[in-house]
C-alpha cells in the first residue's frame, strides 16, 4: 500500500507500507535466521562417492591428505538449524530426479524433530546450459517446518 505524506515544505513523499500478514495459530519467532551458501555442487553433500576418481589410478606425487565432505544435515546442525537455508549453484538438472529426491531428503533427520521442506529452481535452458553435461546453475531453498508460510 502506498501512503502519501505532505511535509511542512509542501513537498510530497511516498512511503510503502507492507500489507499485514494473516494471523497464524503458530507462535512467530521475532528473528528469522537465514543461511546462504554458494555450494558449487550439491551432489557430494547428499550422497557418498560411488566411484573412484580418475586420480586414484595414478601414483601420488605427495602424500594424500584424506578429505571428508560433511553431509547437509551436519552442516545444518553446525549452523544451529537456520530457519531458511539457501544454496546456489547446486548443479542439478531437471531430469536428475533421483538426485533431486536425495536433495529433498538430505535435510531430514530421523533422530531430530527438526524438518525442512525443499524448493528448487533448476536450469532448463538448452541454449545456455551446454557444458558440464548441462549441470549448471540452480538453487535450492530449504525452509524449516516450523516457519509459518502464508499463501
Beta strands, then each sheet from edge to edge (+ up, - down):
strand 1: 2-6
strand 2: 12-16
strand 3: 34-38
strand 4: 84-88
strand 5: 116-121
strand 6: 139-144
sheet 1: 1+ 2-
sheet 2: 3+ 4+ 6- 5+
end
